[in-house]
């Protein structure tokens, strides 16, 4: 039971990190796109 609870907390934390990581990747992609447009 304790191990299962630990997994649940790990997944909730991982979901938070995943959402922030996705937002960071989107910002990076937008930044690269803008950089290409400015350079070209």
Secondary structure, 3 states (H helix, E strand, C coil): CHHHHHHHHHHHHHHHHHHHHHHHHHHHHHHHHHHHHHHC
